[in-house]
Amino acid sequence: MNILGALIMGLFAGGFIAVTGSMKDTKWEGFSWRKFVRSPLIAIGWSIVTFYAFNVNDLFIIAGFCAGMERITVECWKAFIRRQKPSKFNSEKRDTRWLKE
């Protein structure tokens, strides 16, 4: 297998996450191209790391690893580095009384 296969699997994994995430959050946050493109780019980055650093040649393992690491990367960014309340909780239609400020 070559790097092109790894890049395609990273794009597939990131694209799947972007599509399903936008379907889930669009009614609360609206659609943002920046957020939509973020997942495939991060997953492609992880596919390169997986292919070269860990010497993994199985496409399904690369796709699964990229999907998991993309979620970990984005959620750690949002929770620990950015430390900003998600915009979906700012919607006037959403009941956020259960949140502790």
A tleap script that builds the chain and sets N, CA, C and O, in Angstrom:
source leaprc.protein.ff14SB
mol = sequence {
  NMET ASN ILE LEU GLY ALA LEU ILE MET GLY
  LEU PHE ALA GLY GLY PHE ILE ALA VAL THR
  GLY SER MET LYS ASP THR LYS TRP GLU GLY
  PHE SER TRP ARG LYS PHE VAL ARG SER PRO
  LEU ILE ALA ILE GLY TRP SER ILE VAL THR
  PHE TYR ALA PHE ASN VAL ASN ASP LEU PHE
  ILE ILE ALA GLY PHE CYS ALA GLY MET GLU
  ARG ILE THR VAL GLU CYS TRP LYS ALA PHE
  ILE ARG ARG GLN LYS PRO SER LYS PHE ASN
  SER GLU LYS ARG ASP THR ARG TRP LEU LYS
  CGLU
}
set mol.1.N position { 0.833 -1.179 0.000 }
set mol.1.CA position { 0.000 0.000 0.000 }
set mol.1.C position { 0.882 1.249 0.000 }
set mol.1.O position { 1.993 1.231 0.531 }
set mol.2.N position { 0.395 2.300 -0.582 }
set mol.2.CA position { 1.156 3.542 -0.634 }
set mol.2.C position { 0.450 4.636 0.172 }
set mol.2.O position { -0.619 4.424 0.745 }
set mol.3.N position { 1.065 5.780 0.194 }
set mol.3.CA position { 0.541 6.891 0.984 }
set mol.3.C position { -0.793 7.393 0.435 }
set mol.3.O position { -1.613 7.908 1.195 }
set mol.4.N position { -1.022 7.253 -0.858 }
set mol.4.CA position { -2.280 7.712 -1.443 }
set mol.4.C position { -3.476 6.981 -0.837 }
set mol.4.O position { -4.508 7.597 -0.568 }
set mol.5.N position { -3.345 5.683 -0.623 }
set mol.5.CA position { -4.418 4.927 0.024 }
set mol.5.C position { -4.681 5.412 1.435 }
set mol.5.O position { -5.832 5.502 1.861 }
set mol.6.N position { -3.615 5.725 2.164 }
set mol.6.CA position { -3.771 6.233 3.523 }
set mol.6.C position { -4.458 7.597 3.515 }
set mol.6.O position { -5.305 7.872 4.365 }
set mol.7.N position { -4.098 8.445 2.567 }
set mol.7.CA position { -4.724 9.767 2.471 }
set mol.7.C position { -6.204 9.653 2.123 }
set mol.7.O position { -7.030 10.393 2.656 }
set mol.8.N position { -6.535 8.733 1.236 }
set mol.8.CA position { -7.942 8.533 0.866 }
set mol.8.C position { -8.747 8.034 2.065 }
set mol.8.O position { -9.876 8.475 2.278 }
set mol.9.N position { -8.179 7.125 2.843 }
set mol.9.CA position { -8.897 6.629 4.023 }
set mol.9.C position { -9.037 7.723 5.077 }
set mol.9.O position { -10.061 7.787 5.757 }
set mol.10.N position { -8.040 8.578 5.227 }
set mol.10.CA position { -8.160 9.710 6.137 }
set mol.10.C position { -9.235 10.675 5.675 }
set mol.10.O position { -10.006 11.192 6.484 }
set mol.11.N position { -9.284 10.916 4.367 }
set mol.11.CA position { -10.322 11.785 3.809 }
set mol.11.C position { -11.699 11.162 4.007 }
set mol.11.O position { -12.653 11.861 4.347 }
set mol.12.N position { -11.809 9.862 3.798 }
set mol.12.CA position { -13.082 9.168 3.990 }
set mol.12.C position { -13.540 9.260 5.447 }
set mol.12.O position { -14.695 9.585 5.719 }
set mol.13.N position { -12.635 8.974 6.376 }
set mol.13.CA position { -12.986 9.011 7.800 }
set mol.13.C position { -13.365 10.427 8.229 }
set mol.13.O position { -14.368 10.619 8.915 }
set mol.14.N position { -12.580 11.404 7.834 }
set mol.14.CA position { -12.880 12.787 8.189 }
set mol.14.C position { -14.147 13.300 7.524 }
set mol.14.O position { -14.905 14.061 8.125 }
set mol.15.N position { -14.377 12.884 6.285 }
set mol.15.CA position { -15.596 13.274 5.593 }
set mol.15.C position { -16.833 12.698 6.252 }
set mol.15.O position { -17.857 13.371 6.374 }
set mol.16.N position { -16.733 11.447 6.676 }
set mol.16.CA position { -17.854 10.810 7.373 }
set mol.16.C position { -18.172 11.549 8.670 }
set mol.16.O position { -19.339 11.789 8.980 }
set mol.17.N position { -17.145 11.907 9.419 }
set mol.17.CA position { -17.335 12.641 10.668 }
set mol.17.C position { -17.931 14.018 10.391 }
set mol.17.O position { -18.815 14.469 11.119 }
set mol.18.N position { -17.453 14.686 9.343 }
set mol.18.CA position { -17.959 16.022 9.015 }
set mol.18.C position { -19.431 15.973 8.620 }
set mol.18.O position { -20.218 16.811 9.059 }
set mol.19.N position { -19.808 15.000 7.794 }
set mol.19.CA position { -21.195 14.911 7.338 }
set mol.19.C position { -22.126 14.574 8.495 }
set mol.19.O position { -23.161 15.217 8.667 }
set mol.20.N position { -21.766 13.573 9.287 }
set mol.20.CA position { -22.646 13.188 10.392 }
set mol.20.C position { -22.689 14.267 11.474 }
set mol.20.O position { -23.735 14.489 12.085 }
set mol.21.N position { -21.575 14.929 11.710 }
set mol.21.CA position { -21.557 16.018 12.690 }
set mol.21.C position { -22.390 17.199 12.247 }
set mol.21.O position { -23.075 17.820 13.060 }
set mol.22.N position { -22.338 17.517 10.959 }
set mol.22.CA position { -23.147 18.637 10.477 }
set mol.22.C position { -24.628 18.286 10.499 }
set mol.22.O position { -25.462 19.158 10.744 }
set mol.23.N position { -24.965 17.033 10.249 }
set mol.23.CA position { -26.367 16.626 10.332 }
set mol.23.C position { -26.883 16.735 11.768 }
set mol.23.O position { -28.040 17.090 11.994 }
set mol.24.N position { -26.029 16.431 12.722 }
set mol.24.CA position { -26.423 16.444 14.115 }
set mol.24.C position { -26.523 17.870 14.672 }
set mol.24.O position { -27.465 18.174 15.404 }
set mol.25.N position { -25.582 18.738 14.343 }
set mol.25.CA position { -25.477 20.044 14.996 }
set mol.25.C position { -26.030 21.219 14.208 }
set mol.25.O position { -26.148 22.313 14.761 }
set mol.26.N position { -26.373 21.037 12.940 }
set mol.26.CA position { -26.779 22.181 12.119 }
set mol.26.C position { -28.010 22.888 12.660 }
set mol.26.O position { -28.097 24.113 12.576 }
set mol.27.N position { -28.949 22.158 13.205 }
set mol.27.CA position { -30.161 22.831 13.693 }
set mol.27.C position { -29.895 23.698 14.928 }
set mol.27.O position { -30.681 24.594 15.237 }
set mol.28.N position { -28.799 23.438 15.627 }
set mol.28.CA position { -28.463 24.244 16.804 }
set mol.28.C position { -27.448 25.334 16.492 }
set mol.28.O position { -27.555 26.453 16.994 }
set mol.29.N position { -26.463 25.004 15.662 }
set mol.29.CA position { -25.353 25.930 15.434 }
set mol.29.C position { -25.391 26.611 14.077 }
set mol.29.O position { -24.749 27.646 13.901 }
set mol.30.N position { -26.110 26.074 13.126 }
set mol.30.CA position { -25.994 26.542 11.753 }
set mol.30.C position { -24.820 25.835 11.096 }
set mol.30.O position { -24.040 25.158 11.767 }
set mol.31.N position { -24.698 25.990 9.802 }
set mol.31.CA position { -23.628 25.309 9.065 }
set mol.31.C position { -22.442 26.230 8.910 }
set mol.31.O position { -22.604 27.413 8.610 }
set mol.32.N position { -21.247 25.698 9.111 }
set mol.32.CA position { -20.020 26.456 8.954 }
set mol.32.C position { -19.043 25.636 8.111 }
set mol.32.O position { -18.679 24.521 8.484 }
set mol.33.N position { -18.621 26.193 6.978 }
set mol.33.CA position { -17.664 25.494 6.127 }
set mol.33.C position { -16.351 25.255 6.860 }
set mol.33.O position { -15.694 24.234 6.656 }
set mol.34.N position { -15.979 26.189 7.704 }
set mol.34.CA position { -14.719 26.062 8.439 }
set mol.34.C position { -14.728 24.819 9.332 }
set mol.34.O position { -13.753 24.068 9.373 }
set mol.35.N position { -15.834 24.611 10.044 }
set mol.35.CA position { -15.949 23.430 10.893 }
set mol.35.C position { -16.087 22.163 10.066 }
set mol.35.O position { -15.592 21.103 10.451 }
set mol.36.N position { -16.770 22.277 8.914 }
set mol.36.CA position { -16.992 21.110 8.072 }
set mol.36.C position { -15.685 20.599 7.472 }
set mol.36.O position { -15.479 19.389 7.381 }
set mol.37.N position { -14.811 21.498 7.069 }
set mol.37.CA position { -13.547 21.116 6.438 }
set mol.37.C position { -12.506 20.697 7.479 }
set mol.37.O position { -11.561 19.977 7.157 }
set mol.38.N position { -12.675 21.141 8.708 }
set mol.38.CA position { -11.707 20.838 9.768 }
set mol.38.C position { -11.520 19.340 9.979 }
set mol.38.O position { -10.387 18.874 10.097 }
set mol.39.N position { -12.599 18.588 10.029 }
set mol.39.CA position { -12.499 17.149 10.314 }
set mol.39.C position { -11.723 16.384 9.254 }
set mol.39.O position { -10.834 15.610 9.609 }
set mol.40.N position { -12.018 16.565 7.950 }
set mol.40.CA position { -11.211 15.854 6.961 }
set mol.40.C position { -9.729 16.237 6.992 }
set mol.40.O position { -8.867 15.378 6.808 }
set mol.41.N position { -9.431 17.505 7.222 }
set mol.41.CA position { -8.026 17.920 7.255 }
set mol.41.C position { -7.275 17.297 8.430 }
set mol.41.O position { -6.143 16.840 8.276 }
set mol.42.N position { -7.899 17.281 9.584 }
set mol.42.CA position { -7.251 16.673 10.749 }
set mol.42.C position { -7.095 15.169 10.552 }
set mol.42.O position { -6.058 14.604 10.899 }
set mol.43.N position { -8.119 14.514 9.995 }
set mol.43.CA position { -8.032 13.068 9.753 }
set mol.43.C position { -6.962 12.751 8.717 }
set mol.43.O position { -6.263 11.745 8.849 }
set mol.44.N position { -6.818 13.577 7.697 }
set mol.44.CA position { -5.750 13.364 6.715 }
set mol.44.C position { -4.389 13.509 7.384 }
set mol.44.O position { -3.472 12.739 7.101 }
set mol.45.N position { -4.256 14.484 8.263 }
set mol.45.CA position { -2.999 14.620 9.014 }
set mol.45.C position { -2.692 13.385 9.840 }
set mol.45.O position { -1.548 12.930 9.879 }
set mol.46.N position { -3.695 12.844 10.493 }
set mol.46.CA position { -3.487 11.632 11.282 }
set mol.46.C position { -3.211 10.422 10.392 }
set mol.46.O position { -2.520 9.495 10.816 }
set mol.47.N position { -3.736 10.414 9.169 }
set mol.47.CA position { -3.435 9.289 8.275 }
set mol.47.C position { -1.965 9.293 7.875 }
set mol.47.O position { -1.359 8.233 7.719 }
set mol.48.N position { -1.394 10.473 7.709 }
set mol.48.CA position { 0.035 10.569 7.392 }
set mol.48.C position { 0.867 10.076 8.569 }
set mol.48.O position { 1.827 9.326 8.389 }
set mol.49.N position { 0.495 10.500 9.773 }
set mol.49.CA position { 1.204 10.045 10.977 }
set mol.49.C position { 1.092 8.534 11.116 }
set mol.49.O position { 2.075 7.861 11.427 }
set mol.50.N position { -0.104 7.998 10.885 }
set mol.50.CA position { -0.321 6.559 11.017 }
set mol.50.C position { 0.511 5.785 10.013 }
set mol.50.O position { 1.110 4.764 10.354 }
set mol.51.N position { 0.551 6.260 8.786 }
set mol.51.CA position { 1.268 5.546 7.730 }
set mol.51.C position { 2.770 5.567 7.958 }
set mol.51.O position { 3.429 4.533 7.857 }
set mol.52.N position { 3.313 6.734 8.263 }
set mol.52.CA position { 4.766 6.845 8.382 }
set mol.52.C position { 5.294 6.506 9.776 }
set mol.52.O position { 6.245 5.733 9.897 }
set mol.53.N position { 4.705 7.061 10.817 }
set mol.53.CA position { 5.260 6.873 12.162 }
set mol.53.C position { 4.972 5.483 12.717 }
set mol.53.O position { 5.831 4.873 13.353 }
set mol.54.N position { 3.762 4.984 12.475 }
set mol.54.CA position { 3.394 3.683 13.037 }
set mol.54.C position { 3.499 2.559 12.028 }
set mol.54.O position { 3.298 1.396 12.377 }
set mol.55.N position { 3.811 2.883 10.782 }
set mol.55.CA position { 4.016 1.902 9.721 }
set mol.55.C position { 2.821 0.947 9.573 }
set mol.55.O position { 2.997 -0.264 9.438 }
set mol.56.N position { 1.619 1.504 9.599 }
set mol.56.CA position { 0.398 0.715 9.457 }
set mol.56.C position { 0.031 0.650 7.981 }
set mol.56.O position { 0.038 1.672 7.295 }
set mol.57.N position { -0.287 -0.539 7.490 }
set mol.57.CA position { -0.608 -0.707 6.080 }
set mol.57.C position { -2.031 -1.175 5.829 }
set mol.57.O position { -2.418 -1.333 4.672 }
set mol.58.N position { -2.810 -1.399 6.851 }
set mol.58.CA position { -4.197 -1.839 6.687 }
set mol.58.C position { -5.099 -0.612 6.593 }
set mol.58.O position { -5.126 0.224 7.497 }
set mol.59.N position { -5.838 -0.515 5.484 }
set mol.59.CA position { -6.647 0.681 5.244 }
set mol.59.C position { -7.742 0.867 6.282 }
set mol.59.O position { -8.025 2.000 6.672 }
set mol.60.N position { -8.356 -0.198 6.734 }
set mol.60.CA position { -9.437 -0.073 7.713 }
set mol.60.C position { -8.917 0.340 9.083 }
set mol.60.O position { -9.585 1.075 9.810 }
set mol.61.N position { -7.736 -0.128 9.430 }
set mol.61.CA position { -7.126 0.307 10.691 }
set mol.61.C position { -6.769 1.789 10.610 }
set mol.61.O position { -6.958 2.529 11.574 }
set mol.62.N position { -6.255 2.217 9.468 }
set mol.62.CA position { -5.937 3.632 9.290 }
set mol.62.C position { -7.199 4.482 9.403 }
set mol.62.O position { -7.190 5.514 10.074 }
set mol.63.N position { -8.287 4.059 8.752 }
set mol.63.CA position { -9.543 4.825 8.805 }
set mol.63.C position { -10.074 4.901 10.231 }
set mol.63.O position { -10.483 5.973 10.678 }
set mol.64.N position { -10.074 3.796 10.944 }
set mol.64.CA position { -10.561 3.794 12.324 }
set mol.64.C position { -9.704 4.632 13.242 }
set mol.64.O position { -10.219 5.373 14.079 }
set mol.65.N position { -8.387 4.518 13.088 }
set mol.65.CA position { -7.476 5.299 13.913 }
set mol.65.C position { -7.643 6.792 13.634 }
set mol.65.O position { -7.659 7.608 14.556 }
set mol.66.N position { -7.765 7.137 12.359 }
set mol.66.CA position { -7.935 8.551 11.988 }
set mol.66.C position { -9.240 9.112 12.536 }
set mol.66.O position { -9.278 10.243 13.019 }
set mol.67.N position { -10.305 8.328 12.462 }
set mol.67.CA position { -11.594 8.788 12.985 }
set mol.67.C position { -11.506 9.020 14.496 }
set mol.67.O position { -11.967 10.045 14.997 }
set mol.68.N position { -10.923 8.084 15.203 }
set mol.68.CA position { -10.794 8.231 16.647 }
set mol.68.C position { -9.898 9.383 17.045 }
set mol.68.O position { -10.234 10.155 17.943 }
set mol.69.N position { -8.761 9.505 16.384 }
set mol.69.CA position { -7.831 10.572 16.731 }
set mol.69.C position { -8.357 11.953 16.321 }
set mol.69.O position { -8.055 12.955 16.969 }
set mol.70.N position { -9.139 11.997 15.251 }
set mol.70.CA position { -9.757 13.271 14.872 }
set mol.70.C position { -10.707 13.741 15.960 }
set mol.70.O position { -10.696 14.914 16.333 }
set mol.71.N position { -11.527 12.834 16.470 }
set mol.71.CA position { -12.468 13.192 17.534 }
set mol.71.C position { -11.709 13.615 18.787 }
set mol.71.O position { -12.062 14.617 19.410 }
set mol.72.N position { -10.681 12.874 19.162 }
set mol.72.CA position { -9.891 13.215 20.350 }
set mol.72.C position { -9.239 14.580 20.182 }
set mol.72.O position { -9.258 15.396 21.104 }
set mol.73.N position { -8.663 14.832 19.012 }
set mol.73.CA position { -7.988 16.099 18.756 }
set mol.73.C position { -8.957 17.278 18.844 }
set mol.73.O position { -8.676 18.266 19.522 }
set mol.74.N position { -10.092 17.173 18.162 }
set mol.74.CA position { -11.047 18.283 18.131 }
set mol.74.C position { -11.666 18.516 19.507 }
set mol.74.O position { -11.782 19.658 19.950 }
set mol.75.N position { -12.060 17.447 20.177 }
set mol.75.CA position { -12.691 17.613 21.490 }
set mol.75.C position { -11.708 18.123 22.540 }
set mol.75.O position { -12.092 18.914 23.402 }
set mol.76.N position { -10.457 17.691 22.489 }
set mol.76.CA position { -9.453 18.231 23.409 }
set mol.76.C position { -9.204 19.707 23.126 }
set mol.76.O position { -9.037 20.498 24.055 }
set mol.77.N position { -9.178 20.082 21.850 }
set mol.77.CA position { -9.027 21.494 21.498 }
set mol.77.C position { -10.167 22.313 22.089 }
set mol.77.O position { -9.948 23.351 22.713 }
set mol.78.N position { -11.390 21.826 21.881 }
set mol.78.CA position { -12.551 22.590 22.348 }
set mol.78.C position { -12.633 22.632 23.874 }
set mol.78.O position { -13.020 23.656 24.437 }
set mol.79.N position { -12.283 21.557 24.544 }
set mol.79.CA position { -12.463 21.490 25.991 }
set mol.79.C position { -11.302 22.093 26.784 }
set mol.79.O position { -11.530 22.754 27.797 }
set mol.80.N position { -10.076 21.877 26.343 }
set mol.80.CA position { -8.929 22.254 27.170 }
set mol.80.C position { -8.181 23.480 26.678 }
set mol.80.O position { -7.614 24.218 27.485 }
set mol.81.N position { -8.167 23.714 25.376 }
set mol.81.CA position { -7.376 24.822 24.858 }
set mol.81.C position { -8.249 26.049 24.609 }
set mol.81.O position { -7.930 27.143 25.074 }
set mol.82.N position { -9.345 25.873 23.880 }
set mol.82.CA position { -10.212 27.002 23.557 }
set mol.82.C position { -11.009 27.466 24.767 }
set mol.82.O position { -11.138 28.668 24.998 }
set mol.83.N position { -11.542 26.533 25.536 }
set mol.83.CA position { -12.318 26.809 26.756 }
set mol.83.C position { -13.422 27.836 26.533 }
set mol.83.O position { -13.556 28.802 27.284 }
set mol.84.N position { -14.192 27.613 25.507 }
set mol.84.CA position { -15.305 28.499 25.186 }
set mol.84.C position { -16.574 27.661 25.141 }
set mol.84.O position { -16.559 26.520 24.678 }
set mol.85.N position { -17.660 28.227 25.619 }
set mol.85.CA position { -18.913 27.499 25.610 }
set mol.85.C position { -19.339 27.260 24.162 }
set mol.85.O position { -19.310 28.194 23.361 }
set mol.86.N position { -19.737 26.023 23.801 }
set mol.86.CA position { -20.153 25.753 22.421 }
set mol.86.C position { -21.305 26.653 21.995 }
set mol.86.O position { -22.188 26.969 22.793 }
set mol.87.N position { -21.286 27.058 20.737 }
set mol.87.CA position { -22.303 27.990 20.240 }
set mol.87.C position { -23.695 27.382 20.242 }
set mol.87.O position { -24.682 28.117 20.264 }
set mol.88.N position { -23.799 26.066 20.221 }
set mol.88.CA position { -25.137 25.476 20.230 }
set mol.88.C position { -25.850 25.728 21.558 }
set mol.88.O position { -27.075 25.627 21.624 }
set mol.89.N position { -25.109 26.050 22.609 }
set mol.89.CA position { -25.725 26.353 23.888 }
set mol.89.C position { -26.131 27.819 23.996 }
set mol.89.O position { -26.748 28.219 24.984 }
set mol.90.N position { -25.796 28.613 23.001 }
set mol.90.CA position { -26.185 30.018 22.990 }
set mol.90.C position { -27.520 30.241 22.292 }
set mol.90.O position { -28.028 31.362 22.285 }
set mol.91.N position { -28.089 29.207 21.711 }
set mol.91.CA position { -29.357 29.333 20.993 }
set mol.91.C position { -30.486 29.658 21.966 }
set mol.91.O position { -30.569 29.074 23.046 }
set mol.92.N position { -31.356 30.594 21.579 }
set mol.92.CA position { -32.473 30.970 22.437 }
set mol.92.C position { -33.529 29.871 22.505 }
set mol.92.O position { -34.299 29.816 23.464 }
set mol.93.N position { -33.575 29.004 21.511 }
set mol.93.CA position { -34.568 27.933 21.474 }
set mol.93.C position { -34.186 26.764 22.380 }
set mol.93.O position { -35.040 25.950 22.729 }
set mol.94.N position { -32.953 26.676 22.752 }
set mol.94.CA position { -32.457 25.518 23.493 }
set mol.94.C position { -32.580 25.751 24.990 }
set mol.94.O position { -32.245 26.826 25.487 }
set mol.95.N position { -33.061 24.741 25.709 }
set mol.95.CA position { -33.183 24.816 27.159 }
set mol.95.C position { -31.830 24.489 27.781 }
set mol.95.O position { -31.378 23.346 27.723 }
set mol.96.N position { -31.194 25.472 28.364 }
set mol.96.CA position { -29.874 25.273 28.964 }
set mol.96.C position { -29.890 25.473 30.474 }
set mol.96.O position { -28.839 25.685 31.080 }
set mol.97.N position { -31.059 25.409 31.081 }
set mol.97.CA position { -31.127 25.598 32.543 }
set mol.97.C position { -30.394 24.512 33.300 }
set mol.97.O position { -29.999 24.719 34.447 }
set mol.98.N position { -30.203 23.345 32.673 }
set mol.98.CA position { -29.541 22.235 33.347 }
set mol.98.C position { -28.030 22.417 33.404 }
set mol.98.O position { -27.348 21.710 34.145 }
set mol.99.N position { -27.495 23.373 32.617 }
set mol.99.CA position { -26.062 23.614 32.610 }
set mol.99.C position { -25.647 24.414 33.842 }
set mol.99.O position { -26.358 25.325 34.266 }
set mol.100.N position { -24.525 24.077 34.398 }
set mol.100.CA position { -23.991 24.873 35.498 }
set mol.100.C position { -23.031 25.894 34.910 }
set mol.100.O position { -22.127 25.536 34.156 }
set mol.101.N position { -23.216 27.113 35.239 }
set mol.101.CA position { -22.357 28.187 34.711 }
set mol.101.C position { -21.062 28.231 35.470 }
set mol.101.O position { -20.204 29.065 35.179 }
savepdb mol mol.pdb
quit
